[in-house]
Each structure stands twice: as C-alpha cells, then as structure tokens.
Amino acid sequence: MRLEDVAEVARFYHDIRMDTVPLIHSENEVAEWISATLLPRNSSFVGELIGAVIGWVDVTPMTLDHLYLRRGLTGQGFGRLLLDFAKQRSPEGLELYTFQVNSGAFRFYEREGFVETKRGDGSGNEEGEPDIKLVWKQPRPPTE
C-alpha cells in the first residue's frame, strides 16, 4: 500500500464497518492508524482494478488482520484473490478474527478452508462485539 492509498482505504473500511459493528474511530483516525502503524510494518496491500483500489488486506506471518472489499464487490472473486495473496505471504498458516454478526465473512472464510477454533463474548476487542477466531493451515501433500 502506498501513502496515497491510505485515505481511500480508510474511507471504504469505515463505510463497510458501519454495516456491522459500532463505529468507534473516525475515518481520519483510521487513516492515521494505517499511516502510523501499518504502513511502517509493510503488511498492508491493496487490490486494484483498472487503477482503482477495490480492496485491502493486511497480513503478517500467521495473522490476517484485515481483508476488506469496497461495497458491492463481494461475490465476484476479488476477496478470494486477496485471501490467496495473504496465504502466499504466510504459507505456514493464518489465523483471524471476524465478528459473529458478520455472517457473510464467516461463510467466506469457511469456504476458503478456515476452521472455527474459538468464539469470544466481545471482551477481547475494542468494539465489544462477539467474535469468532478462525484458523487456516496449508494442506499437507499426500505421503506415498
């Protein structure tokens, strides 16, 4: 992700989260957090289509912190492309949390090979929303 992508990513991140969980940070606070925390660790990447940012993924070894698409772009394979990119960046496996209220994300991750390992009551996140921990492990090749 480039610095010039930050405002746009913060805008659609804020917009998408508005649909599922209470907003606790402004769009400007989100942009500042991305710039100050995520950009320096080189873990954030954008997906582009014809020069326009359509999605964002933040991945570190073993952890998928964020995967968001612009509103209206789900169900077209773009999320899978971003997730495949994340899996390539962390081939040993990934874990993530999604909010229980975000049933679409939960179904998506299950279809993509993630397994639920834990449910939380919301006390572990700043939104106070019940969440689900999901884990993906790279399938092992068959042994002969």
N, C-alpha and C positions, 0 to 999 in steps of 0.2 A: 504494500500500500504506500502511496505517495502522500506527502503532506497535503497536496491539493485535493486529494480524495476525502480527507477527513470530514469536512463539513457535510458533504453529500452522504457519506456513510452514517454520520451521526443523525442526519435528518431521517433517513429511512429506518434506522434502528429504533429511533424514538417513535416513529409512526407505527411500526409493526408492534412494538411492545405495548403501545397504547391499547391494542386489541385484546391483550391477555392478562396483563398484570398492572398493579398500580404504578404510575409513574412517580419515581422518587428523585429523578435527576432531570434537569432541563436539557434541551438539545445542546446548549453551549457547554454545560458541564460534561456531557458525554463527549463532545468534540475535544475538550481539554484533556479528559482522561485518556482518550485514544492517542492524542498527540504526546502527552507526557509519559504515559505508561506503556502502551502497546507498540507504538512506532519504534521506540528505542530498543525493544527486545526483538524486533524483526520477526514477529509472529503473525502479523495481520496481512492478509492478501485479499484483493478484490477480484471478482469475476467481471469481465467486460463483454459486451456485445455491441459491435459496431461503434466502439469508442465510448459507450455509456456504461457506467458502473451499474451492474444488476444484482450483485451480491457481495457478501463479505464473510470471510472465515478467519478465525484466529485460532491457531493451533501451535501447541508446544509439545515436546516429547511426552507422549502418553495422555495428553489432555486436549480435548476440543472445547475451547472456552466459548466460542461464538460461531454460529452459522446462521446468516440471515439473508433472505432474498427480498427484493422490492415487492411490494404488494402486487398481487396479480400474476406473479411469475412462478408460483408453485405448480407442481404437476406437469412441468414441461421438461424435466431432466436437468435443469440448472443446479438444483440442490444436490443431486447425485454427483454432478461434476465437481462441485466444491467439496463434497464429502470424500470423493475419490482422491482429490488433491490432498486433503487432510490425512487420509490413510497412507498415502505415499510419503508424506512428511514424517509420519510416525508409524512405520510398518510393524513395530512390535506390539502395537495396540493403542486403543484410545478409550478414555472414559469421559463422560459428560453428564451434565445435569440439565433436565428440562422441567418446566413447571407442569404439574399434573393437569392444570387447566388447558394446557396446550396439547390437546389430544392429537392434532394433526402432526406435530413434530414427533410425538411419541410413536405414532404408527409409522412414520417415515423411517425413523431410526431402527425400529424393529424389522422393517422390510429390508433394511440395509445391513442386517447381521448383528445389531446391538442387542444385548440381553439385559433386562432389568435386574439390578442387584440390590437395590435399596429404595425405600420410599421415606421421605422426610416430611415433617409436620410444618415446615416453614421457619423453624427456629434457626436454621443454618444459613439463611440468606437474608439480605437486607430488605427484600420486598415482603418478607413474612409469608410467602406463598408456599404451600406444599409442593414438593418437588420429587423427581424420580432420578436416580442415578442409573446410567446405562453404560455398559462396557462392550467393546468390540476387541476381539483377538484375531490376528491374522490366522486364517485356516492353515493347518499344517499339511504339507503334501503327503499323500499316502505312502506308507512304507511298503517295501516289497519283501 
